[in-house]
Amino acid sequence: MQVRLFARYRELAGTGSLSLNVPDNSTALDVFDRVAERYPDMQAMRGSTLMAVEAEYVKPDTELRDGEELALMPPVSGGSC
Amino acid sequence: MLIRVQGAPLDLNEVVRAVERPSAGGIVSFSGVVRDQHDGKRVTAIGYEAYGAMAESKMRQIGEDVERRWPDATIAMLHRTGQLKIGEASVLIAVSAPHRAEAFDACEYAIDTLKQIVPIWKKEAYEDGQVWLEYEHRLAQANSKFRMQSSK
């Protein structure tokens, strides 16, 4: 499956897009954990990470289907102060 | 509804014109602007990164919320990405309504909600380094929670 990474996660991975093989019925959190194994600095952010499938927020326990694109995102900080 | 995430500089006239109409007695606009300091540190620039397609769809969702909660209001929203200098606008919102109260309320709702749900991130540059906002804050929280748990 395709995983998109943004902001700090993109920097940690050195890329905004990863291809991963994941077992059937993997959840969004399973995929996060898989990615965070490669980039351990992400692990502390496990509880604060936003996840989206096809550009819509999903809960961490959402099961992913083949061919879907998952986005892993740090807490947002748009706008201004 | 005018909703856009763009790399080019934002123009306040564009959002104001987009909501002008004969039935509107008031137009409220909000400009979010890059400030020269944060927590006592001198900011030299801010970089904005967006998940573009999702950011626009979330901004559109906020716009639809606004027009549902304030049925007589019309809204326009623009957000900038890329490297911004001090004084440049990162976000512009305009709301028109028959009366000012609903225009003020709707505009405040829109910017508050945008900051919570729209996937855009900012990285502040200081004279001595760069920081992803909110990320660093949550990371510090997560680490202090971890330290508290491990010292139990």
gemmi code that builds the backbone of each chain (N, CA, C; Angstrom):
import gemmi

chains = {
    "A": [
        ("MET", (0.837, -1.201, 0.000), (0.000, 0.000, 0.000), (0.872, 1.252, 0.000)),
        ("GLN", (0.243, 2.380, -0.338), (0.954, 3.650, -0.351), (0.719, 4.394, 0.963)),
        ("VAL", (1.779, 4.908, 1.531), (1.678, 5.714, 2.748), (2.250, 7.094, 2.442)),
        ("ARG", (1.482, 8.118, 2.763), (1.996, 9.475, 2.579), (2.380, 10.066, 3.933)),
        ("LEU", (3.467, 10.796, 3.931), (3.994, 11.383, 5.171), (4.130, 12.891, 4.987)),
        ("PHE", (3.831, 13.622, 6.047), (3.862, 15.078, 5.945), (4.706, 15.702, 7.050)),
        ("ALA", (5.154, 16.914, 6.760), (5.837, 17.768, 7.737), (6.998, 17.020, 8.396)),
        ("ARG", (7.018, 16.952, 9.721), (8.150, 16.336, 10.417), (8.330, 14.871, 10.007)),
        ("TYR", (7.229, 14.167, 9.792), (7.342, 12.750, 9.410), (8.016, 12.616, 8.047)),
        ("ARG", (7.676, 13.502, 7.143), (8.297, 13.501, 5.811), (9.814, 13.725, 5.942)),
        ("GLU", (10.175, 14.648, 6.832), (11.607, 14.905, 7.026), (12.317, 13.694, 7.640)),
        ("LEU", (11.662, 13.063, 8.634), (12.294, 11.912, 9.290), (12.523, 10.781, 8.299)),
        ("ALA", (11.555, 10.590, 7.391), (11.656, 9.495, 6.426), (12.496, 9.883, 5.213)),
        ("GLY", (12.694, 11.159, 5.021), (13.416, 11.608, 3.837), (12.603, 11.484, 2.562)),
        ("THR", (11.298, 11.211, 2.709), (10.418, 11.094, 1.546), (8.974, 11.328, 1.984)),
        ("GLY", (8.151, 11.778, 1.063), (6.741, 12.002, 1.387), (5.859, 10.828, 1.053)),
        ("SER", (6.455, 9.770, 0.523), (5.628, 8.663, 0.051), (6.388, 7.348, 0.156)),
        ("LEU", (5.761, 6.355, 0.794), (6.378, 5.038, 0.962), (5.462, 3.974, 0.388)),
        ("SER", (6.057, 2.928, -0.157), (5.274, 1.738, -0.536), (5.566, 0.658, 0.491)),
        ("LEU", (4.507, 0.095, 1.079), (4.693, -0.933, 2.112), (3.852, -2.152, 1.776)),
        ("ASN", (4.393, -3.326, 2.108), (3.560, -4.522, 2.077), (3.053, -4.769, 3.485)),
        ("VAL", (1.746, -4.804, 3.654), (1.197, -5.036, 4.995), (0.218, -6.198, 4.919)),
        ("PRO", (0.098, -6.956, 6.032), (-0.828, -8.085, 6.047), (-2.273, -7.622, 5.849)),
        ("ASP", (-3.133, -8.525, 5.361), (-4.569, -8.225, 5.246), (-5.106, -7.822, 6.612)),
        ("ASN", (-6.137, -6.991, 6.602), (-6.804, -6.534, 7.831), (-5.921, -5.675, 8.732)),
        ("SER", (-4.823, -5.169, 8.214), (-4.020, -4.244, 9.009), (-4.829, -2.977, 9.278)),
        ("THR", (-4.641, -2.426, 10.469), (-5.299, -1.159, 10.779), (-4.341, -0.003, 10.467)),
        ("ALA", (-4.907, 1.196, 10.507), (-4.081, 2.384, 10.277), (-2.955, 2.450, 11.320)),
        ("LEU", (-3.291, 2.081, 12.573), (-2.267, 2.108, 13.626), (-1.183, 1.050, 13.387)),
        ("ASP", (-1.596, -0.121, 12.866), (-0.592, -1.144, 12.518), (0.410, -0.579, 11.520)),
        ("VAL", (-0.109, 0.152, 10.545), (0.777, 0.708, 9.515), (1.673, 1.791, 10.125)),
        ("PHE", (1.073, 2.607, 11.007), (1.910, 3.603, 11.708), (3.076, 2.905, 12.412)),
        ("ASP", (2.735, 1.818, 13.138), (3.780, 1.116, 13.902), (4.869, 0.569, 12.971)),
        ("ARG", (4.437, 0.073, 11.822), (5.390, -0.451, 10.840), (6.349, 0.663, 10.369)),
        ("VAL", (5.768, 1.826, 10.105), (6.584, 2.949, 9.632), (7.491, 3.457, 10.761)),
        ("ALA", (6.926, 3.495, 11.989), (7.686, 4.024, 13.123), (8.834, 3.091, 13.530)),
        ("GLU", (8.734, 1.800, 13.142), (9.876, 0.895, 13.352), (11.073, 1.375, 12.549)),
        ("ARG", (10.789, 1.851, 11.337), (11.876, 2.336, 10.475), (12.392, 3.691, 10.934)),
        ("TYR", (11.489, 4.514, 11.452), (11.858, 5.885, 11.848), (11.462, 6.083, 13.307)),
        ("PRO", (12.278, 5.576, 14.230), (11.887, 5.480, 15.647), (11.527, 6.819, 16.288)),
        ("ASP", (11.990, 7.923, 15.723), (11.598, 9.217, 16.295), (10.079, 9.424, 16.232)),
        ("MET", (9.393, 8.679, 15.361), (7.937, 8.825, 15.270), (7.221, 8.160, 16.443)),
        ("GLN", (7.893, 7.251, 17.138), (7.184, 6.427, 18.122), (6.569, 7.241, 19.259)),
        ("ALA", (7.262, 8.294, 19.688), (6.727, 9.107, 20.781), (5.435, 9.799, 20.375)),
        ("MET", (5.181, 9.925, 19.061), (4.008, 10.648, 18.569), (2.843, 9.705, 18.262)),
        ("ARG", (2.951, 8.451, 18.709), (1.941, 7.442, 18.375), (0.526, 7.906, 18.720)),
        ("GLY", (0.377, 8.514, 19.917), (-0.954, 8.935, 20.358), (-1.428, 10.253, 19.772)),
        ("SER", (-0.552, 10.984, 19.124), (-0.923, 12.311, 18.601), (-1.019, 12.337, 17.082)),
        ("THR", (-0.775, 11.197, 16.460), (-0.733, 11.173, 14.996), (-2.139, 11.179, 14.407)),
        ("LEU", (-2.323, 12.002, 13.390), (-3.587, 12.018, 12.648), (-3.453, 11.083, 11.460)),
        ("MET", (-4.545, 10.377, 11.165), (-4.516, 9.407, 10.066), (-5.665, 9.678, 9.126)),
        ("ALA", (-5.392, 9.540, 7.827), (-6.453, 9.760, 6.838), (-6.335, 8.719, 5.743)),
        ("VAL", (-7.478, 8.241, 5.300), (-7.534, 7.353, 4.142), (-8.257, 8.097, 3.040)),
        ("GLU", (-7.630, 8.153, 1.871), (-8.228, 8.855, 0.737), (-8.700, 10.254, 1.166)),
        ("ALA", (-7.838, 10.948, 1.901), (-8.065, 12.345, 2.275), (-9.243, 12.566, 3.219)),
        ("GLU", (-9.594, 11.536, 4.011), (-10.616, 11.700, 5.051), (-10.071, 11.104, 6.345)),
        ("TYR", (-10.228, 11.839, 7.467), (-9.706, 11.331, 8.738), (-10.327, 9.987, 9.088)),
        ("VAL", (-9.511, 9.088, 9.622), (-10.007, 7.795, 10.119), (-9.467, 7.583, 11.531)),
        ("LYS", (-10.153, 6.686, 12.269), (-9.650, 6.319, 13.594), (-8.501, 5.328, 13.429)),
        ("PRO", (-7.615, 5.286, 14.454), (-6.445, 4.394, 14.350), (-6.818, 2.921, 14.139)),
        ("ASP", (-8.005, 2.504, 14.639), (-8.351, 1.079, 14.512), (-9.060, 0.758, 13.193)),
        ("THR", (-9.121, 1.707, 12.289), (-9.757, 1.463, 10.989), (-8.940, 0.466, 10.168)),
        ("GLU", (-9.617, -0.569, 9.672), (-8.934, -1.549, 8.823), (-8.798, -0.989, 7.416)),
        ("LEU", (-7.639, -1.236, 6.842), (-7.358, -0.683, 5.511), (-7.611, -1.738, 4.448)),
        ("ARG", (-8.085, -1.264, 3.319), (-8.311, -2.184, 2.199), (-7.210, -2.021, 1.172)),
        ("ASP", (-7.026, -3.094, 0.437), (-5.976, -3.120, -0.579), (-6.108, -1.928, -1.527)),
        ("GLY", (-4.992, -1.298, -1.801), (-5.010, -0.212, -2.780), (-5.333, 1.151, -2.193)),
        ("GLU", (-5.716, 1.192, -0.917), (-6.013, 2.491, -0.307), (-4.724, 3.226, 0.041)),
        ("GLU", (-4.834, 4.539, 0.076), (-3.680, 5.363, 0.442), (-3.895, 5.912, 1.850)),
        ("LEU", (-2.916, 5.662, 2.720), (-2.991, 6.134, 4.110), (-2.054, 7.320, 4.279)),
        ("ALA", (-2.554, 8.385, 4.900), (-1.692, 9.516, 5.244), (-1.440, 9.507, 6.745)),
        ("LEU", (-0.180, 9.641, 7.127), (0.207, 9.765, 8.542), (0.675, 11.194, 8.755)),
        ("MET", (0.028, 11.864, 9.726), (0.244, 13.302, 9.847), (0.477, 13.704, 11.295)),
        ("PRO", (1.460, 14.546, 11.535), (1.626, 15.123, 12.883), (0.435, 16.044, 13.186)),
        ("PRO", (0.281, 16.443, 14.453), (-0.785, 17.409, 14.785), (-0.689, 18.637, 13.877)),
        ("VAL", (-1.846, 19.150, 13.468), (-1.839, 20.251, 12.496), (-1.531, 21.577, 13.196)),
        ("SER", (-1.054, 22.534, 12.418), (-0.711, 23.841, 12.976), (-0.846, 24.938, 11.919)),
        ("GLY", (-1.942, 24.875, 11.171), (-2.133, 25.888, 10.126), (-2.617, 27.205, 10.695)),
        ("GLY", (-2.954, 28.113, 9.807), (-3.458, 29.420, 10.235), (-2.339, 30.285, 10.760)),
        ("SER", (-2.662, 31.029, 11.815), (-1.668, 31.923, 12.412), (-1.901, 31.871, 13.909)),
        ("CYS", (-1.106, 32.581, 14.666), (-1.274, 32.494, 16.130), (-2.267, 33.527, 16.665)),
    ],
    "B": [
        ("MET", (-18.473, 28.621, -3.632), (-17.707, 29.028, -2.451), (-16.222, 29.089, -2.823)),
        ("LEU", (-15.584, 30.210, -2.540), (-14.160, 30.338, -2.865), (-13.332, 29.699, -1.748)),
        ("ILE", (-12.646, 28.592, -2.093), (-11.788, 27.864, -1.164), (-10.537, 27.493, -1.941)),
        ("ARG", (-9.349, 27.842, -1.433), (-8.158, 27.466, -2.198), (-6.924, 27.452, -1.298)),
        ("VAL", (-6.044, 26.481, -1.575), (-4.713, 26.453, -0.971), (-3.737, 26.746, -2.096)),
        ("GLN", (-2.859, 27.717, -1.901), (-2.008, 28.145, -3.014), (-0.628, 28.575, -2.544)),
        ("GLY", (0.326, 28.489, -3.457), (1.690, 28.914, -3.159), (1.904, 30.396, -3.386)),
        ("ALA", (1.064, 30.990, -4.211), (1.238, 32.414, -4.538), (0.696, 33.283, -3.407)),
        ("PRO", (1.205, 34.514, -3.281), (0.721, 35.415, -2.232), (-0.801, 35.596, -2.275)),
        ("LEU", (-1.392, 35.796, -1.089), (-2.851, 35.931, -0.974), (-3.248, 37.393, -1.130)),
        ("ASP", (-4.455, 37.591, -1.649), (-4.963, 38.939, -1.887), (-6.287, 39.108, -1.134)),
        ("LEU", (-6.262, 39.999, -0.132), (-7.452, 40.203, 0.698), (-8.668, 40.610, -0.146)),
        ("ASN", (-8.419, 41.401, -1.188), (-9.532, 41.823, -2.043), (-10.262, 40.632, -2.654)),
        ("GLU", (-9.513, 39.561, -2.903), (-10.152, 38.425, -3.571), (-11.219, 37.786, -2.680)),
        ("VAL", (-10.903, 37.584, -1.375), (-11.909, 36.947, -0.510), (-13.068, 37.906, -0.223)),
        ("VAL", (-12.769, 39.184, -0.098), (-13.842, 40.148, 0.181), (-14.800, 40.231, -1.018)),
        ("ARG", (-14.219, 40.333, -2.202), (-15.082, 40.417, -3.395), (-15.918, 39.164, -3.573)),
        ("ALA", (-15.342, 38.015, -3.181), (-16.046, 36.746, -3.384), (-17.309, 36.637, -2.534)),
        ("VAL", (-17.397, 37.414, -1.445), (-18.584, 37.297, -0.579), (-19.508, 38.521, -0.675)),
        ("GLU", (-19.126, 39.501, -1.467), (-19.991, 40.677, -1.615), (-21.296, 40.296, -2.301)),
        ("ARG", (-22.385, 40.785, -1.777), (-23.686, 40.621, -2.448), (-24.657, 41.632, -1.873)),
        ("PRO", (-25.718, 41.942, -2.628), (-26.615, 43.040, -2.237), (-27.283, 42.830, -0.881)),
        ("SER", (-27.540, 41.576, -0.473), (-28.262, 41.329, 0.781), (-27.346, 41.407, 2.001)),
        ("ALA", (-26.034, 41.524, 1.793), (-25.096, 41.523, 2.915), (-24.879, 42.945, 3.422)),
        ("GLY", (-25.173, 43.148, 4.714), (-24.940, 44.461, 5.309), (-23.597, 44.563, 5.994)),
        ("GLY", (-22.929, 43.420, 6.150), (-21.624, 43.438, 6.804), (-20.701, 42.392, 6.214)),
        ("ILE", (-19.432, 42.752, 6.095), (-18.414, 41.783, 5.674), (-17.301, 41.828, 6.717)),
        ("VAL", (-17.025, 40.655, 7.320), (-15.933, 40.548, 8.288), (-14.811, 39.768, 7.627)),
        ("SER", (-13.588, 40.252, 7.756), (-12.474, 39.480, 7.220), (-11.441, 39.239, 8.315)),
        ("PHE", (-10.759, 38.103, 8.195), (-9.661, 37.777, 9.098), (-8.413, 37.530, 8.265)),
        ("SER", (-7.309, 38.147, 8.646), (-6.017, 37.890, 8.004), (-5.077, 37.307, 9.042)),
        ("GLY", (-4.601, 36.110, 8.810), (-3.554, 35.542, 9.651), (-2.218, 35.881, 9.022)),
        ("VAL", (-1.352, 36.505, 9.809), (-0.139, 37.112, 9.259), (1.082, 36.586, 10.010)),
        ("VAL", (2.168, 36.375, 9.311), (3.395, 35.874, 9.946), (3.975, 36.949, 10.865)),
        ("ARG", (4.165, 36.556, 12.131), (4.596, 37.473, 13.182), (6.099, 37.320, 13.422)),
        ("ASP", (6.716, 38.371, 13.939), (8.191, 38.356, 14.029), (8.715, 37.732, 15.315)),
        ("GLN", (7.804, 37.216, 16.168), (8.309, 36.580, 17.390), (7.347, 35.508, 17.872)),
        ("HIS", (7.891, 34.541, 18.620), (7.091, 33.461, 19.188), (7.769, 33.045, 20.483)),
        ("ASP", (7.015, 33.123, 21.594), (7.585, 32.790, 22.913), (8.927, 33.484, 23.152)),
        ("GLY", (9.014, 34.743, 22.774), (10.218, 35.510, 23.046), (11.362, 35.282, 22.063)),
        ("LYS", (11.157, 34.377, 21.093), (12.218, 34.154, 20.104), (11.911, 34.945, 18.843)),
        ("ARG", (12.966, 35.453, 18.213), (12.763, 36.235, 17.005), (12.561, 35.285, 15.817)),
        ("VAL", (11.394, 35.390, 15.198), (11.067, 34.554, 14.034), (11.548, 35.269, 12.781)),
        ("THR", (12.211, 34.518, 11.902), (12.703, 35.141, 10.671), (11.843, 34.795, 9.461)),
        ("ALA", (11.143, 33.646, 9.508), (10.267, 33.226, 8.404), (9.447, 32.045, 8.888)),
        ("ILE", (8.375, 31.717, 8.162), (7.619, 30.502, 8.466), (7.348, 29.758, 7.166)),
        ("GLY", (7.608, 28.450, 7.204), (7.274, 27.602, 6.062), (5.974, 26.866, 6.345)),
        ("TYR", (5.051, 26.878, 5.377), (3.780, 26.158, 5.517), (3.741, 25.001, 4.536)),
        ("GLU", (3.391, 23.825, 5.066), (3.228, 22.641, 4.220), (1.793, 22.158, 4.358)),
        ("ALA", (1.168, 21.777, 3.258), (-0.219, 21.314, 3.303), (-0.344, 19.963, 2.622)),
        ("TYR", (-1.309, 19.186, 3.088), (-1.798, 18.042, 2.312), (-2.892, 18.666, 1.445)),
        ("GLY", (-2.486, 19.136, 0.270), (-3.289, 20.080, -0.511), (-4.735, 19.678, -0.739)),
        ("ALA", (-4.938, 18.468, -1.298), (-6.307, 18.066, -1.653), (-7.168, 17.938, -0.400)),
        ("MET", (-6.582, 17.360, 0.657), (-7.361, 17.175, 1.881), (-7.600, 18.516, 2.570)),
        ("ALA", (-6.604, 19.398, 2.524), (-6.770, 20.715, 3.150), (-7.939, 21.459, 2.493)),
        ("GLU", (-8.004, 21.419, 1.174), (-9.110, 22.110, 0.500), (-10.433, 21.442, 0.831)),
        ("SER", (-10.448, 20.111, 0.923), (-11.731, 19.463, 1.217), (-12.172, 19.752, 2.656)),
        ("LYS", (-11.225, 19.845, 3.590), (-11.595, 20.197, 4.975), (-12.041, 21.659, 5.065)),
        ("MET", (-11.388, 22.550, 4.313), (-11.816, 23.954, 4.321), (-13.218, 24.084, 3.732)),
        ("ARG", (-13.491, 23.296, 2.701), (-14.839, 23.318, 2.108), (-15.877, 22.818, 3.118)),
        ("GLN", (-15.473, 21.775, 3.879), (-16.373, 21.248, 4.915), (-16.666, 22.331, 5.963)),
        ("ILE", (-15.653, 23.098, 6.347), (-15.863, 24.190, 7.308), (-16.822, 25.226, 6.698)),
        ("GLY", (-16.608, 25.535, 5.423), (-17.485, 26.488, 4.748), (-18.927, 26.020, 4.729)),
        ("GLU", (-19.110, 24.718, 4.484), (-20.479, 24.174, 4.479), (-21.080, 24.206, 5.881)),
        ("ASP", (-20.267, 23.909, 6.888), (-20.718, 24.022, 8.290), (-21.191, 25.441, 8.586)),
        ("VAL", (-20.367, 26.403, 8.173), (-20.695, 27.810, 8.420), (-22.029, 28.158, 7.775)),
        ("GLU", (-22.205, 27.734, 6.534), (-23.423, 28.136, 5.826), (-24.651, 27.363, 6.321)),
        ("ARG", (-24.396, 26.253, 7.039), (-25.505, 25.547, 7.681), (-25.869, 26.227, 9.010)),
        ("ARG", (-24.828, 26.597, 9.776), (-25.084, 27.216, 11.090), (-25.567, 28.653, 10.975)),
        ("TRP", (-25.076, 29.357, 9.956), (-25.495, 30.742, 9.714), (-26.015, 30.810, 8.275)),
        ("PRO", (-27.268, 30.401, 8.076), (-27.766, 30.200, 6.707), (-27.689, 31.441, 5.824)),
        ("ASP", (-27.644, 32.635, 6.418), (-27.579, 33.833, 5.592), (-26.144, 34.277, 5.316)),
        ("ALA", (-25.179, 33.521, 5.833), (-23.775, 33.924, 5.668), (-23.162, 33.284, 4.417)),
        ("THR", (-22.189, 33.979, 3.850), (-21.398, 33.446, 2.735), (-19.931, 33.608, 3.098)),
        ("ILE", (-19.134, 32.580, 2.798), (-17.743, 32.588, 3.258), (-16.771, 32.317, 2.113)),
        ("ALA", (-15.569, 32.838, 2.238), (-14.464, 32.530, 1.326), (-13.205, 32.333, 2.171)),
        ("MET", (-12.368, 31.360, 1.786), (-11.154, 31.047, 2.558), (-9.989, 30.715, 1.638)),
        ("LEU", (-8.839, 31.318, 1.922), (-7.606, 30.998, 1.186), (-6.509, 30.683, 2.198)),
        ("HIS", (-5.670, 29.706, 1.888), (-4.506, 29.423, 2.729), (-3.275, 29.338, 1.845)),
        ("ARG", (-2.194, 29.855, 2.343), (-0.938, 29.888, 1.585), (-0.043, 28.729, 2.002)),
        ("THR", (0.793, 28.274, 1.099), (1.845, 27.305, 1.431), (3.196, 27.862, 0.969)),
        ("GLY", (4.256, 27.212, 1.432), (5.601, 27.627, 1.035), (6.235, 28.510, 2.093)),
        ("GLN", (7.300, 29.173, 1.704), (8.102, 29.964, 2.635), (7.561, 31.392, 2.687)),
        ("LEU", (7.110, 31.832, 3.871), (6.534, 33.170, 3.994), (7.440, 34.082, 4.827)),
        ("LYS", (7.447, 35.328, 4.441), (8.225, 36.332, 5.186), (7.339, 36.994, 6.257)),
        ("ILE", (7.985, 37.668, 7.203), (7.256, 38.418, 8.229), (6.281, 39.381, 7.544)),
        ("GLY", (5.054, 39.416, 8.052), (4.065, 40.349, 7.526), (3.227, 39.796, 6.387)),
        ("GLU", (3.620, 38.646, 5.840), (2.822, 38.067, 4.756), (1.647, 37.280, 5.341)),
        ("ALA", (0.549, 37.257, 4.598), (-0.654, 36.562, 5.061), (-0.550, 35.075, 4.766)),
        ("SER", (-0.832, 34.255, 5.803), (-0.866, 32.803, 5.612), (-2.285, 32.315, 5.371)),
        ("VAL", (-3.254, 33.016, 5.932), (-4.655, 32.604, 5.764), (-5.530, 33.851, 5.691)),
        ("LEU", (-6.527, 33.789, 4.819), (-7.501, 34.889, 4.699), (-8.903, 34.285, 4.698)),
        ("ILE", (-9.780, 34.893, 5.489), (-11.175, 34.452, 5.537), (-12.047, 35.694, 5.437)),
        ("ALA", (-13.098, 35.625, 4.641), (-14.098, 36.694, 4.648), (-15.474, 36.071, 4.756)),
        ("VAL", (-16.324, 36.709, 5.550), (-17.706, 36.253, 5.706), (-18.621, 37.457, 5.534)),
        ("SER", (-19.631, 37.297, 4.716), (-20.645, 38.342, 4.615), (-21.958, 37.812, 5.157)),
        ("ALA", (-22.766, 38.709, 5.716), (-24.067, 38.331, 6.266), (-24.928, 39.591, 6.308)),
        ("PRO", (-26.232, 39.398, 6.437), (-27.105, 40.574, 6.500), (-26.720, 41.512, 7.641)),
        ("HIS", (-26.319, 40.935, 8.803), (-25.963, 41.745, 9.973), (-24.599, 41.336, 10.508)),
        ("ARG", (-23.925, 42.265, 11.214), (-22.535, 42.034, 11.577), (-22.331, 40.889, 12.569)),
        ("ALA", (-23.295, 40.684, 13.497), (-23.063, 39.708, 14.565), (-22.791, 38.321, 13.989)),
        ("GLU", (-23.615, 37.903, 13.039), (-23.408, 36.560, 12.494), (-22.128, 36.493, 11.653)),
        ("ALA", (-21.766, 37.590, 11.008), (-20.524, 37.596, 10.221), (-19.307, 37.443, 11.138)),
        ("PHE", (-19.302, 38.168, 12.278), (-18.197, 38.027, 13.247), (-18.147, 36.598, 13.791)),
        ("ASP", (-19.305, 36.086, 14.216), (-19.342, 34.741, 14.809), (-18.856, 33.685, 13.821)),
        ("ALA", (-19.355, 33.770, 12.603), (-19.023, 32.753, 11.605), (-17.537, 32.813, 11.252)),
        ("CYS", (-16.988, 33.999, 11.184), (-15.575, 34.150, 10.832), (-14.694, 33.554, 11.939)),
        ("GLU", (-15.066, 33.813, 13.188), (-14.298, 33.269, 14.309), (-14.374, 31.740, 14.337)),
        ("TYR", (-15.575, 31.229, 14.103), (-15.754, 29.774, 14.046), (-14.858, 29.173, 12.955)),
        ("ALA", (-14.824, 29.829, 11.809), (-14.072, 29.286, 10.669), (-12.570, 29.225, 10.968)),
        ("ILE", (-12.000, 30.293, 11.520), (-10.549, 30.262, 11.761), (-10.214, 29.296, 12.905)),
        ("ASP", (-11.054, 29.265, 13.945), (-10.790, 28.340, 15.056), (-10.829, 26.890, 14.574)),
        ("THR", (-11.813, 26.572, 13.737), (-11.957, 25.193, 13.262), (-10.846, 24.846, 12.273)),
        ("LEU", (-10.502, 25.807, 11.435), (-9.413, 25.580, 10.466), (-8.145, 25.133, 11.189)),
        ("LYS", (-7.829, 25.812, 12.276), (-6.585, 25.493, 12.997), (-6.623, 24.100, 13.605)),
        ("GLN", (-7.830, 23.581, 13.842), (-7.936, 22.261, 14.463), (-7.957, 21.118, 13.466)),
        ("ILE", (-8.575, 21.309, 12.309), (-8.811, 20.137, 11.442), (-8.167, 20.201, 10.060)),
        ("VAL", (-7.692, 21.337, 9.628), (-7.155, 21.399, 8.263), (-5.682, 20.962, 8.269)),
        ("PRO", (-5.346, 19.955, 7.436), (-3.985, 19.409, 7.483), (-2.946, 20.333, 6.836)),
        ("ILE", (-2.517, 21.279, 7.655), (-1.464, 22.228, 7.266), (-0.529, 22.349, 8.462)),
        ("TRP", (0.763, 22.407, 8.159), (1.766, 22.458, 9.231), (2.695, 23.626, 9.008)),
        ("LYS", (3.118, 24.224, 10.128), (4.050, 25.332, 9.947), (5.352, 25.082, 10.694)),
        ("LYS", (6.401, 25.503, 10.034), (7.741, 25.349, 10.577), (8.330, 26.740, 10.714)),
        ("GLU", (8.566, 27.119, 11.983), (9.106, 28.457, 12.222), (10.621, 28.440, 12.147)),
        ("ALA", (11.149, 29.456, 11.483), (12.603, 29.612, 11.428), (13.004, 30.750, 12.351)),
        ("TYR", (13.995, 30.475, 13.207), (14.557, 31.479, 14.096), (15.977, 31.774, 13.638)),
        ("GLU", (16.631, 32.678, 14.357), (18.012, 32.961, 13.968), (18.907, 31.740, 14.203)),
        ("ASP", (18.493, 30.859, 15.143), (19.371, 29.739, 15.509), (18.748, 28.365, 15.248)),
        ("GLY", (17.792, 28.265, 14.333), (17.242, 26.943, 14.043), (15.797, 27.009, 13.604)),
        ("GLN", (15.179, 25.815, 13.447), (13.804, 25.727, 12.948), (13.011, 24.758, 13.814)),
        ("VAL", (11.725, 25.023, 13.950), (10.872, 24.166, 14.770), (9.526, 23.965, 14.083)),
        ("TRP", (9.085, 22.685, 14.021), (7.713, 22.406, 13.588), (6.805, 22.686, 14.779)),
        ("LEU", (5.922, 23.646, 14.656), (5.040, 23.979, 15.778), (4.052, 22.849, 16.013)),
        ("GLU", (3.525, 22.801, 17.199), (2.580, 21.777, 17.638), (3.256, 20.417, 17.736)),
        ("TYR", (4.030, 20.030, 16.726), (4.769, 18.764, 16.815), (5.682, 18.769, 18.038)),
        ("GLU", (6.471, 19.835, 18.155), (7.425, 19.911, 19.271), (6.684, 19.943, 20.607)),
        ("HIS", (5.556, 20.649, 20.604), (4.745, 20.770, 21.807), (4.229, 19.389, 22.241)),
        ("ARG", (3.649, 18.650, 21.276), (3.104, 17.326, 21.597), (4.210, 16.337, 21.938)),
        ("LEU", (5.332, 16.488, 21.266), (6.453, 15.590, 21.543), (6.928, 15.788, 22.981)),
        ("ALA", (7.001, 17.043, 23.410), (7.416, 17.333, 24.786), (6.416, 16.737, 25.767)),
        ("GLN", (5.114, 16.873, 25.432), (4.070, 16.290, 26.303), (4.215, 14.779, 26.378)),
        ("ALA", (4.402, 14.156, 25.203), (4.503, 12.694, 25.147), (5.718, 12.229, 25.944)),
        ("ASN", (6.817, 12.927, 25.817), (8.028, 12.542, 26.530), (7.885, 12.719, 28.037)),
        ("SER", (7.193, 13.797, 28.467), (7.064, 14.000, 29.906), (6.105, 12.965, 30.496)),
        ("LYS", (5.070, 12.589, 29.731), (4.166, 11.528, 30.182), (4.940, 10.220, 30.326)),
        ("PHE", (5.786, 9.954, 29.343), (6.585, 8.727, 29.355), (7.509, 8.698, 30.571)),
        ("ARG", (8.132, 9.877, 30.855), (9.039, 9.933, 32.010), (8.275, 9.712, 33.312)),
        ("MET", (7.051, 10.307, 33.391), (6.257, 10.134, 34.602), (5.885, 8.666, 34.784)),
        ("GLN", (5.497, 8.006, 33.673), (5.096, 6.609, 33.767), (6.274, 5.732, 34.167)),
        ("SER", (7.435, 6.026, 33.599), (8.572, 5.139, 33.875), (9.168, 5.386, 35.262)),
        ("SER", (8.828, 6.534, 35.886), (9.365, 6.769, 37.229), (8.440, 6.214, 38.306)),
        ("LYS", (7.228, 5.735, 37.897), (6.305, 5.177, 38.881), (6.824, 3.858, 39.434)),
    ],
}
model = gemmi.Model(1)
for chain_id, residues in chains.items():
    chain = gemmi.Chain(chain_id)
    for i, (resn, *xyz) in enumerate(residues, 1):
        res = gemmi.Residue()
        res.name, res.seqid = resn, gemmi.SeqId(i, " ")
        for name, pos in zip(("N", "CA", "C"), xyz):
            atom = gemmi.Atom()
            atom.name, atom.element = name, gemmi.Element(name[0])
            atom.pos, atom.b_iso = gemmi.Position(*pos), 0.0
            res.add_atom(atom)
        chain.add_residue(res)
    model.add_chain(chain)
structure = gemmi.Structure()
structure.add_model(model)
structure.setup_entities()
